[in-house]
């Protein structure tokens, strides 16, 4: 299928106390899409099901991300979430607590429009 990317949004999220990489990733994805509004679907009569969503989330421990749970939270389109090495783990020197910071890129693709 000949597709084209029509949107890319970036976001950042964190988990300050639980060291939960999935929670930080979910917040990064939410940050990326929170302000997006794409009126072209209604304006052009397009079905949201035609949209393919590719999400890349970066954290220090990508194997601890539940990509299935994150995919289920995406509201539209045919989604896929991929975890990769990135983000930051920041250690509090006073108590040893790790602050998990995740980054996310959310890309949306549609079949080429004629």
N, CA, C and O atoms as a printed pandas DataFrame, in Angstrom:
     atom_number atom_name residue_name chain_id  residue_number  x_coord  y_coord  z_coord
0              1         N          UNK        A               1    0.857   -1.180    0.000
1              2        CA          UNK        A               1    0.000    0.000    0.000
2              3         C          UNK        A               1    0.895    1.232    0.000
3              4         O          UNK        A               1    1.874    1.310    0.742
4              5         N          UNK        A               2    0.548    2.163   -0.822
5              6        CA          UNK        A               2    1.295    3.414   -0.925
6              7         C          UNK        A               2    0.722    4.407    0.094
7              8         O          UNK        A               2   -0.388    4.910   -0.078
8              9         N          UNK        A               3    1.485    4.682    1.149
9             10        CA          UNK        A               3    0.999    5.549    2.225
10            11         C          UNK        A               3    1.885    6.780    2.360
11            12         O          UNK        A               3    3.006    6.826    1.854
12            13         N          UNK        A               4    1.355    7.761    3.050
13            14        CA          UNK        A               4    2.134    8.961    3.350
14            15         C          UNK        A               4    1.875    9.368    4.787
15            16         O          UNK        A               4    0.756    9.275    5.291
16            17         N          UNK        A               5    2.942    9.824    5.435
17            18        CA          UNK        A               5    2.794   10.316    6.804
18            19         C          UNK        A               5    2.197   11.707    6.732
19            20         O          UNK        A               5    2.658   12.555    5.968
20            21         N          UNK        A               6    1.169   11.934    7.532
21            22        CA          UNK        A               6    0.550   13.255    7.527
22            23         C          UNK        A               6    0.658   13.950    8.871
23            24         O          UNK        A               6    0.311   15.126    8.982
24            25         N          UNK        A               7    1.130   13.253    9.897
25            26        CA          UNK        A               7    1.325   13.914   11.182
26            27         C          UNK        A               7    2.413   13.191   11.958
27            28         O          UNK        A               7    2.550   11.970   11.882
28            29         N          UNK        A               8    3.173   13.961   12.696
29            30        CA          UNK        A               8    4.095   13.425   13.696
30            31         C          UNK        A               8    4.039   14.358   14.896
31            32         O          UNK        A               8    4.193   15.573   14.772
32            33         N          UNK        A               9    3.816   13.762   16.052
33            34        CA          UNK        A               9    3.750   14.516   17.297
34            35         C          UNK        A               9    4.768   13.917   18.261
35            36         O          UNK        A               9    4.986   12.705   18.259
36            37         N          UNK        A              10    5.382   14.745   19.072
37            38        CA          UNK        A              10    6.354   14.282   20.054
38            39         C          UNK        A              10    5.860   14.610   21.456
39            40         O          UNK        A              10    5.176   15.611   21.671
40            41         N          UNK        A              11    6.216   13.751   22.407
41            42        CA          UNK        A              11    5.795   13.986   23.778
42            43         C          UNK        A              11    6.796   13.448   24.781
43            44         O          UNK        A              11    7.706   12.692   24.439
44            45         N          UNK        A              12    6.607   13.857   26.032
45            46        CA          UNK        A              12    7.459   13.429   27.136
46            47         C          UNK        A              12    6.563   13.126   28.325
47            48         O          UNK        A              12    5.581   13.825   28.576
48            49         N          UNK        A              13    6.915   12.071   29.053
49            50        CA          UNK        A              13    6.173   11.713   30.249
50            51         C          UNK        A              13    7.112   11.126   31.276
51            52         O          UNK        A              13    8.224   10.711   30.949
52            53         N          UNK        A              14    6.663   11.092   32.519
53            54        CA          UNK        A              14    7.538   10.547   33.564
54            55         C          UNK        A              14    6.742    9.806   34.625
55            56         O          UNK        A              14    5.525    9.954   34.738
56            57         N          UNK        A              15    7.458    9.009   35.393
57            58        CA          UNK        A              15    6.941    8.398   36.606
58            59         C          UNK        A              15    7.946    8.730   37.694
59            60         O          UNK        A              15    9.075    8.240   37.680
60            61         N          UNK        A              16    7.533    9.554   38.627
61            62        CA          UNK        A              16    8.466   10.090   39.617
62            63         C          UNK        A              16    8.744    9.154   40.778
63            64         O          UNK        A              16    9.802    9.256   41.399
64            65         N          UNK        A              17    7.834    8.247   41.090
65            66        CA          UNK        A              17    8.008    7.463   42.310
66            67         C          UNK        A              17    7.938    5.952   42.111
67            68         O          UNK        A              17    8.499    5.209   42.917
68            69         N          UNK        A              18    7.269    5.477   41.065
69            70        CA          UNK        A              18    7.042    4.046   40.934
70            71         C          UNK        A              18    8.016    3.304   40.046
71            72         O          UNK        A              18    7.976    2.076   39.978
72            73         N          UNK        A              19    8.890    4.024   39.365
73            74        CA          UNK        A              19    9.822    3.425   38.409
74            75         C          UNK        A              19    9.082    2.532   37.414
75            76         O          UNK        A              19    9.540    1.440   37.077
76            77         N          UNK        A              20    7.930    3.020   36.953
77            78        CA          UNK        A              20    7.067    2.268   36.042
78            79         C          UNK        A              20    7.265    2.815   34.622
79            80         O          UNK        A              20    6.810    3.912   34.297
80            81         N          UNK        A              21    7.946    2.035   33.794
81            82        CA          UNK        A              21    8.272    2.486   32.446
82            83         C          UNK        A              21    7.028    2.578   31.562
83            84         O          UNK        A              21    6.943    3.454   30.701
84            85         N          UNK        A              22    6.061    1.677   31.768
85            86        CA          UNK        A              22    4.828    1.732   30.982
86            87         C          UNK        A              22    4.023    2.982   31.334
87            88         O          UNK        A              22    3.459    3.627   30.451
88            89         N          UNK        A              23    3.970    3.324   32.617
89            90        CA          UNK        A              23    3.243    4.532   33.029
90            91         C          UNK        A              23    3.891    5.783   32.430
91            92         O          UNK        A              23    3.193    6.663   31.927
92            93         N          UNK        A              24    5.209    5.861   32.482
93            94        CA          UNK        A              24    5.913    7.010   31.900
94            95         C          UNK        A              24    5.683    7.068   30.395
95            96         O          UNK        A              24    5.483    8.148   29.839
96            97         N          UNK        A              25    5.709    5.915   29.732
97            98        CA          UNK        A              25    5.478    5.868   28.280
98            99         C          UNK        A              25    4.058    6.299   27.942
99           100         O          UNK        A              25    3.845    7.043   26.984
100          101         N          UNK        A              26    3.081    5.834   28.725
101          102        CA          UNK        A              26    1.691    6.229   28.489
102          103         C          UNK        A              26    1.528    7.744   28.604
103          104         O          UNK        A              26    0.806    8.360   27.820
104          105         N          UNK        A              27    2.192    8.323   29.568
105          106        CA          UNK        A              27    2.117    9.779   29.738
106          107         C          UNK        A              27    2.799   10.517   28.579
107          108         O          UNK        A              27    2.346   11.588   28.173
108          109         N          UNK        A              28    3.870    9.953   28.055
109          110        CA          UNK        A              28    4.546   10.563   26.902
110          111         C          UNK        A              28    3.647   10.515   25.670
111          112         O          UNK        A              28    3.565   11.485   24.918
112          113         N          UNK        A              29    2.975    9.383   25.466
113          114        CA          UNK        A              29    2.060    9.252   24.326
114          115         C          UNK        A              29    0.897   10.219   24.484
115          116         O          UNK        A              29    0.513   10.897   23.531
116          117         N          UNK        A              30    0.340   10.283   25.681
117          118        CA          UNK        A              30   -0.763   11.216   25.942
118          119         C          UNK        A              30   -0.319   12.663   25.690
119          120         O          UNK        A              30   -1.062   13.453   25.108
120          121         N          UNK        A              31    0.881   12.996   26.128
121          122        CA          UNK        A              31    1.410   14.337   25.895
122          123         C          UNK        A              31    1.513   14.625   24.402
123          124         O          UNK        A              31    1.225   15.738   23.962
124          125         N          UNK        A              32    1.919   13.637   23.628
125          126        CA          UNK        A              32    2.074   13.830   22.187
126          127         C          UNK        A              32    0.742   14.071   21.493
127          128         O          UNK        A              32    0.661   14.891   20.578
128          129         N          UNK        A              33   -0.306   13.365   21.918
129          130        CA          UNK        A              33   -1.581   13.479   21.194
130          131         C          UNK        A              33   -2.602   14.381   21.859
131          132         O          UNK        A              33   -3.660   14.643   21.286
132          133         N          UNK        A              34   -2.307   14.856   23.046
133          134        CA          UNK        A              34   -3.285   15.631   23.807
134          135         C          UNK        A              34   -3.811   16.855   23.053
135          136         O          UNK        A              34   -4.997   17.175   23.139
136          137         N          UNK        A              35   -2.951   17.524   22.330
137          138        CA          UNK        A              35   -3.358   18.771   21.683
138          139         C          UNK        A              35   -3.673   18.603   20.199
139          140         O          UNK        A              35   -3.892   19.589   19.496
140          141         N          UNK        A              36   -3.698   17.363   19.721
141          142        CA          UNK        A              36   -3.944   17.134   18.299
142          143         C          UNK        A              36   -5.436   17.090   18.002
143          144         O          UNK        A              36   -6.220   16.477   18.726
144          145         N          UNK        A              37   -5.791   17.740   16.949
145          146        CA          UNK        A              37   -7.142   17.662   16.407
146          147         C          UNK        A              37   -6.992   17.626   14.894
147          148         O          UNK        A              37   -6.385   18.514   14.295
148          149         N          UNK        A              38   -7.549   16.596   14.289
149          150        CA          UNK        A              38   -7.362   16.429   12.849
150          151         C          UNK        A              38   -8.740   16.464   12.177
151          152         O          UNK        A              38   -9.372   15.421   12.004
152          153         N          UNK        A              39   -9.204   17.655   11.800
153          154        CA          UNK        A              39  -10.533   17.774   11.216
154          155         C          UNK        A              39  -10.635   17.250    9.783
155          156         O          UNK        A              39  -11.732   17.201    9.226
156          157         N          UNK        A              40   -9.515   16.859    9.181
157          158        CA          UNK        A              40   -9.557   16.445    7.776
158          159         C          UNK        A              40  -10.386   15.179    7.569
159          160         O          UNK        A              40  -10.909   14.967    6.475
160          161         N          UNK        A              41  -10.519   14.327    8.602
161          162        CA          UNK        A              41  -11.308   13.116    8.419
162          163         C          UNK        A              41  -12.754   13.466    8.082
163          164         O          UNK        A              41  -13.320   12.942    7.123
164          165         N          UNK        A              42  -13.340   14.347    8.868
165          166        CA          UNK        A              42  -14.714   14.775    8.586
166          167         C          UNK        A              42  -14.774   15.610    7.310
167          168         O          UNK        A              42  -15.682   15.442    6.496
168          169         N          UNK        A              43  -13.812   16.505    7.137
169          170        CA          UNK        A              43  -13.823   17.402    5.980
170          171         C          UNK        A              43  -13.707   16.644    4.657
171          172         O          UNK        A              43  -14.306   17.043    3.658
172          173         N          UNK        A              44  -12.942   15.557    4.650
173          174        CA          UNK        A              44  -12.723   14.800    3.410
174          175         C          UNK        A              44  -13.514   13.498    3.352
175          176         O          UNK        A              44  -13.428   12.759    2.372
176          177         N          UNK        A              45  -14.284   13.218    4.401
177          178        CA          UNK        A              45  -15.068   11.994    4.422
178          179         C          UNK        A              45  -14.214   10.740    4.546
179          180         O          UNK        A              45  -14.563    9.694    3.999
180          181         N          UNK        A              46  -13.100   10.837    5.258
181          182        CA          UNK        A              46  -12.206    9.688    5.448
182          183         C          UNK        A              46  -12.586    8.916    6.702
183          184         O          UNK        A              46  -13.066    9.497    7.676
184          185         N          UNK        A              47  -12.372    7.620    6.675
185          186        CA          UNK        A              47  -12.625    6.757    7.813
186          187         C          UNK        A              47  -11.351    6.662    8.657
187          188         O          UNK        A              47  -10.268    6.429    8.121
188          189         N          UNK        A              48  -11.479    6.843    9.971
189          190        CA          UNK        A              48  -10.325    6.745   10.867
190          191         C          UNK        A              48   -9.644    5.377   10.786
191          192         O          UNK        A              48   -8.455    5.255   11.078
192          193         N          UNK        A              49  -10.402    4.349   10.388
193          194        CA          UNK        A              49   -9.843    2.999   10.303
194          195         C          UNK        A              49   -8.783    2.888    9.212
195          196         O          UNK        A              49   -7.991    1.945    9.214
196          197         N          UNK        A              50   -8.758    3.831    8.287
197          198        CA          UNK        A              50   -7.735    3.834    7.231
198          199         C          UNK        A              50   -6.376    4.298    7.761
199          200         O          UNK        A              50   -5.345    4.064    7.130
200          201         N          UNK        A              51   -6.380    4.944    8.899
201          202        CA          UNK        A              51   -5.158    5.535    9.451
202          203         C          UNK        A              51   -4.319    4.467   10.161
203          204         O          UNK        A              51   -4.830    3.679   10.957
204          205         N          UNK        A              52   -3.032    4.465    9.855
205          206        CA          UNK        A              52   -2.080    3.594   10.561
206          207         C          UNK        A              52   -1.285    4.470   11.519
207          208         O          UNK        A              52   -0.752    5.507   11.124
208          209         N          UNK        A              53   -1.206    4.053   12.775
209          210        CA          UNK        A              53   -0.486    4.802   13.803
210          211         C          UNK        A              53    0.756    4.010   14.196
211          212         O          UNK        A              53    0.669    2.838   14.560
212          213         N          UNK        A              54    1.903    4.659   14.118
213          214        CA          UNK        A              54    3.168    4.066   14.544
214          215         C          UNK        A              54    3.688    4.901   15.711
215          216         O          UNK        A              54    3.942    6.096   15.558
216          217         N          UNK        A              55    3.845    4.275   16.873
217          218        CA          UNK        A              55    4.331    4.960   18.062
218          219         C          UNK        A              55    5.685    4.363   18.444
219          220         O          UNK        A              55    5.834    3.146   18.553
220          221         N          UNK        A              56    6.653    5.229   18.644
221          222        CA          UNK        A              56    7.963    4.810   19.140
222          223         C          UNK        A              56    8.179    5.482   20.483
223          224         O          UNK        A              56    8.111    6.705   20.606
224          225         N          UNK        A              57    8.442    4.651   21.495
225          226        CA          UNK        A              57    8.648    5.154   22.848
226          227         C          UNK        A              57   10.068    4.814   23.274
227          228         O          UNK        A              57   10.511    3.674   23.131
228          229         N          UNK        A              58   10.782    5.812   23.800
229          230        CA          UNK        A              58   12.143    5.610   24.267
230          231         C          UNK        A              58   12.235    5.680   25.779
231          232         O          UNK        A              58   11.819    6.662   26.393
232          233         N          UNK        A              59   12.788    4.621   26.378
233          234        CA          UNK        A              59   13.049    4.569   27.820
234          235         C          UNK        A              59   14.359    3.806   28.038
235          236         O          UNK        A              59   14.858    3.136   27.134
236          237         N          UNK        A              60   14.893    3.918   29.224
237          238        CA          UNK        A              60   16.146    3.241   29.542
238          239         C          UNK        A              60   16.003    1.721   29.617
239          240         O          UNK        A              60   16.982    1.002   29.413
240          241         N          UNK        A              61   14.804    1.224   29.906
241          242        CA          UNK        A              61   14.575   -0.226   29.983
242          243         C          UNK        A              61   13.376   -0.591   29.094
243          244         O          UNK        A              61   12.286   -0.851   29.603
244          245         N          UNK        A              62   13.575   -0.612   27.765
245          246        CA          UNK        A              62   12.455   -0.853   26.849
246          247         C          UNK        A              62   11.780   -2.210   27.037
247          248         O          UNK        A              62   10.601   -2.352   26.712
248          249         N          UNK        A              63   12.492   -3.201   27.548
249          250        CA          UNK        A              63   11.887   -4.513   27.755
250          251         C          UNK        A              63   10.868   -4.513   28.893
251          252         O          UNK        A              63   10.140   -5.490   29.065
252          253         N          UNK        A              64   10.808   -3.441   29.666
253          254        CA          UNK        A              64    9.830   -3.339   30.759
254          255         C          UNK        A              64    8.553   -2.607   30.340
255          256         O          UNK        A              64    7.687   -2.338   31.173
256          257         N          UNK        A              65    8.440   -2.292   29.067
257          258        CA          UNK        A              65    7.246   -1.599   28.560
258          259         C          UNK        A              65    6.215   -2.616   28.082
259          260         O          UNK        A              65    6.549   -3.552   27.355
260          261         N          UNK        A              66    4.971   -2.432   28.489
261          262        CA          UNK        A              66    3.863   -3.260   28.028
262          263         C          UNK        A              66    3.265   -2.598   26.782
263          264         O          UNK        A              66    2.345   -1.785   26.879
264          265         N          UNK        A              67    3.801   -2.959   25.614
265          266        CA          UNK        A              67    3.367   -2.321   24.363
266          267         C          UNK        A              67    1.918   -2.672   24.022
267          268         O          UNK        A              67    1.224   -1.874   23.392
268          269         N          UNK        A              68    1.460   -3.842   24.425
269          270        CA          UNK        A              68    0.071   -4.236   24.161
270          271         C          UNK        A              68   -0.891   -3.307   24.907
271          272         O          UNK        A              68   -1.882   -2.846   24.340
272          273         N          UNK        A              69   -0.596   -3.039   26.171
273          274        CA          UNK        A              69   -1.447   -2.138   26.964
274          275         C          UNK        A              69   -1.437   -0.730   26.383
275          276         O          UNK        A              69   -2.475   -0.069   26.339
276          277         N          UNK        A              70   -0.273   -0.266   25.939
277          278        CA          UNK        A              70   -0.187    1.075   25.354
278          279         C          UNK        A              70   -0.955    1.154   24.039
279          280         O          UNK        A              70   -1.626    2.150   23.771
280          281         N          UNK        A              71   -0.860    0.115   23.221
281          282        CA          UNK        A              71   -1.590    0.087   21.948
282          283         C          UNK        A              71   -3.086    0.162   22.193
283          284         O          UNK        A              71   -3.798    0.858   21.469
284          285         N          UNK        A              72   -3.571   -0.543   23.201
285          286        CA          UNK        A              72   -4.999   -0.570   23.507
286          287         C          UNK        A              72   -5.530    0.803   23.908
287          288         O          UNK        A              72   -6.726    1.059   23.773
288          289         N          UNK        A              73   -4.668    1.686   24.397
289          290        CA          UNK        A              73   -5.108    3.015   24.836
290          291         C          UNK        A              73   -5.237    4.019   23.685
291          292         O          UNK        A              73   -5.801    5.097   23.873
292          293         N          UNK        A              74   -4.728    3.684   22.513
293          294        CA          UNK        A              74   -4.794    4.636   21.399
294          295         C          UNK        A              74   -6.205    4.663   20.831
295          296         O          UNK        A              74   -6.785    3.614   20.551
296          297         N          UNK        A              75   -6.758    5.860   20.662
297          298        CA          UNK        A              75   -8.189    5.971   20.378
298          299         C          UNK        A              75   -8.619    5.685   18.947
299          300         O          UNK        A              75   -9.787    5.364   18.726
300          301         N          UNK        A              76   -7.738    5.785   17.977
301          302        CA          UNK        A              76   -8.161    5.656   16.582
302          303         C          UNK        A              76   -7.096    4.941   15.760
303          304         O          UNK        A              76   -5.930    4.853   16.147
304          305         N          UNK        A              77   -7.533    4.441   14.626
305          306        CA          UNK        A              77   -6.608    3.869   13.662
306          307         C          UNK        A              77   -6.109    2.483   14.033
307          308         O          UNK        A              77   -6.487    1.908   15.054
308          309         N          UNK        A              78   -5.256    1.974   13.175
309          310        CA          UNK        A              78   -4.597    0.682   13.376
310          311         C          UNK        A              78   -3.237    0.983   13.980
311          312         O          UNK        A              78   -2.326    1.433   13.284
312          313         N          UNK        A              79   -3.100    0.737   15.268
313          314        CA          UNK        A              79   -1.930    1.212   16.002
314          315         C          UNK        A              79   -0.919    0.099   16.276
315          316         O          UNK        A              79   -1.251   -1.083   16.374
316          317         N          UNK        A              80    0.326    0.543   16.394
317          318        CA          UNK        A              80    1.420   -0.327   16.806
318          319         C          UNK        A              80    2.366    0.511   17.643
319          320         O          UNK        A              80    2.710    1.630   17.264
320          321         N          UNK        A              81    2.793   -0.028   18.791
321          322        CA          UNK        A              81    3.726    0.662   19.682
322          323         C          UNK        A              81    5.013   -0.144   19.724
323          324         O          UNK        A              81    5.000   -1.360   19.915
324          325         N          UNK        A              82    6.126    0.560   19.541
325          326        CA          UNK        A              82    7.451   -0.053   19.599
326          327         C          UNK        A              82    8.247    0.653   20.684
327          328         O          UNK        A              82    8.276    1.882   20.742
328          329         N          UNK        A              83    8.897   -0.133   21.550
329          330        CA          UNK        A              83    9.740    0.421   22.603
330          331         C          UNK        A              83   11.199    0.318   22.172
331          332         O          UNK        A              83   11.629   -0.690   21.610
332          333         N          UNK        A              84   11.949    1.381   22.448
333          334        CA          UNK        A              84   13.360    1.417   22.101
334          335         C          UNK        A              84   14.148    2.065   23.232
335          336         O          UNK        A              84   13.573    2.688   24.125
336          337         N          UNK        A              85   15.442    1.915   23.187
337          338        CA          UNK        A              85   16.285    2.532   24.205
338          339         C          UNK        A              85   16.300    4.044   24.015
339          340         O          UNK        A              85   16.494    4.531   22.901
340          341         N          UNK        A              86   16.096    4.777   25.091
341          342        CA          UNK        A              86   16.085    6.238   25.046
342          343         C          UNK        A              86   15.659    6.775   26.392
343          344         O          UNK        A              86   15.863    6.132   27.421
344          345         N          UNK        A              87   15.069    7.951   26.383
345          346        CA          UNK        A              87   14.617    8.550   27.630
346          347         C          UNK        A              87   15.746    8.717   28.630
347          348         O          UNK        A              87   16.922    8.728   28.265
348          349         N          UNK        A              88   15.376    8.846   29.888
349          350        CA          UNK        A              88   16.354    9.036   30.958
350          351         C          UNK        A              88   15.883    8.364   32.239
351          352         O          UNK        A              88   14.684    8.287   32.505
352          353         N          UNK        A              89   16.823    7.887   33.019
353          354        CA          UNK        A              89   16.607    7.524   34.410
354          355         C          UNK        A              89   17.440    8.507   35.218
355          356         O          UNK        A              89   18.654    8.593   35.033
356          357         N          UNK        A              90   16.798    9.246   36.109
357          358        CA          UNK        A              90   17.510   10.244   36.919
358          359         C          UNK        A              90   17.414    9.820   38.379
359          360         O          UNK        A              90   16.317    9.650   38.913
360          361         N          UNK        A              91   18.560    9.651   39.017
361          362        CA          UNK        A              91   18.603    9.198   40.398
362          363         C          UNK        A              91   18.642   10.377   41.355
363          364         O          UNK        A              91   19.445   11.297   41.201
364          365         N          UNK        A              92   17.758   10.334   42.349
365          366        CA          UNK        A              92   17.763   11.339   43.409
366          367         C          UNK        A              92   18.886   10.962   44.380
367          368         O          UNK        A              92   18.824    9.905   45.008
368          369         N          UNK        A              93   19.900   11.801   44.511
369          370        CA          UNK        A              93   21.031   11.444   45.377
370          371         C          UNK        A              93   20.680   11.392   46.866
371          372         O          UNK        A              93   21.414   10.806   47.661
372          373         N          UNK        A              94   19.563   12.004   47.234
373          374        CA          UNK        A              94   19.181   12.017   48.645
374          375         C          UNK        A              94   18.540   10.717   49.109
375          376         O          UNK        A              94   18.757   10.275   50.237
376          377         N          UNK        A              95   17.735   10.097   48.215
377          378        CA          UNK        A              95   17.023    8.888   48.648
378          379         C          UNK        A              95   17.210    7.693   47.707
379          380         O          UNK        A              95   16.705    6.606   47.987
380          381         N          UNK        A              96   17.926    7.883   46.599
381          382        CA          UNK        A              96   18.168    6.789   45.665
382          383         C          UNK        A              96   17.012    6.490   44.736
383          384         O          UNK        A              96   17.115    5.601   43.892
384          385         N          UNK        A              97   15.892    7.228   44.876
385          386        CA          UNK        A              97   14.736    7.020   44.017
386          387         C          UNK        A              97   15.102    7.334   42.557
387          388         O          UNK        A              97   15.834    8.283   42.278
388          389         N          UNK        A              98   14.579    6.523   41.646
389          390        CA          UNK        A              98   14.813    6.729   40.212
390          391         C          UNK        A              98   13.589    7.386   39.591
391          392         O          UNK        A              98   12.476    6.875   39.710
392          393         N          UNK        A              99   13.796    8.508   38.935
393          394        CA          UNK        A              99   12.766    9.194   38.164
394          395         C          UNK        A              99   12.884    8.701   36.729
395          396         O          UNK        A              99   13.924    8.878   36.094
396          397         N          UNK        A             100   11.825    8.083   36.217
397          398        CA          UNK        A             100   11.806    7.538   34.859
398          399         C          UNK        A             100   11.218    8.583   33.915
399          400         O          UNK        A             100   10.115    9.082   34.138
400          401         N          UNK        A             101   11.957    8.906   32.864
401          402        CA          UNK        A             101   11.495    9.855   31.852
402          403         C          UNK        A             101   11.432    9.135   30.510
403          404         O          UNK        A             101   12.417    8.541   30.069
404          405         N          UNK        A             102   10.265    9.191   29.861
405          406        CA          UNK        A             102   10.049    8.560   28.562
406          407         C          UNK        A             102    9.799    9.623   27.503
407          408         O          UNK        A             102    9.250   10.686   27.793
408          409         N          UNK        A             103   10.203    9.329   26.283
409          410        CA          UNK        A             103    9.880   10.180   25.141
410          411         C          UNK        A             103    9.068    9.349   24.154
411          412         O          UNK        A             103    9.207    8.128   24.095
412          413         N          UNK        A             104    8.221   10.022   23.382
413          414        CA          UNK        A             104    7.388    9.318   22.412
414          415         C          UNK        A             104    7.272   10.112   21.120
415          416         O          UNK        A             104    7.199   11.340   21.128
416          417         N          UNK        A             105    7.258    9.391   20.025
417          418        CA          UNK        A             105    6.925    9.952   18.711
418          419         C          UNK        A             105    5.702    9.198   18.203
419          420         O          UNK        A             105    5.714    7.970   18.119
420          421         N          UNK        A             106    4.658    9.927   17.867
421          422        CA          UNK        A             106    3.433    9.334   17.351
422          423         C          UNK        A             106    3.288    9.787   15.903
423          424         O          UNK        A             106    3.156   10.977   15.619
424          425         N          UNK        A             107    3.313    8.819   14.999
425          426        CA          UNK        A             107    3.208    9.128   13.575
426          427         C          UNK        A             107    1.910    8.525   13.033
427          428         O          UNK        A             107    1.526    7.416   13.403
428          429         N          UNK        A             108    1.248    9.268   12.157
429          430        CA          UNK        A             108    0.022    8.788   11.541
430          431         C          UNK        A             108    0.202    8.764   10.017
431          432         O          UNK        A             108    0.736    9.701    9.424
432          433         N          UNK        A             109   -0.249    7.689    9.415
433          434        CA          UNK        A             109   -0.127    7.470    7.976
434          435         C          UNK        A             109   -1.496    7.177    7.378
435          436         O          UNK        A             109   -2.349    6.558    8.014
436          437         N          UNK        A             110   -1.689    7.631    6.149
437          438        CA          UNK        A             110   -2.903    7.334    5.380
438          439         C          UNK        A             110   -2.490    6.905    3.980
439          440         O          UNK        A             110   -1.393    7.223    3.519
440          441         N          UNK        A             111   -3.388    6.174    3.305
441          442        CA          UNK        A             111   -3.121    5.916    1.889
442          443         C          UNK        A             111   -2.998    7.260    1.158
443          444         O          UNK        A             111   -3.685    8.228    1.483
444          445         N          UNK        A             112   -2.110    7.287    0.172
445          446        CA          UNK        A             112   -1.955    8.532   -0.596
446          447         C          UNK        A             112   -3.288    8.996   -1.139
447          448         O          UNK        A             112   -4.056    8.212   -1.696
448          449         N          UNK        A             113   -3.551   10.267   -0.970
449          450        CA          UNK        A             113   -4.792   10.862   -1.456
450          451         C          UNK        A             113   -4.570   11.432   -2.861
451          452         O          UNK        A             113   -3.564   12.089   -3.128
452          453         N          UNK        A             114   -5.503   11.174   -3.724
453          454        CA          UNK        A             114   -5.364   11.634   -5.111
454          455         C          UNK        A             114   -6.009   12.981   -5.280
455          456         O          UNK        A             114   -5.998   13.538   -6.378
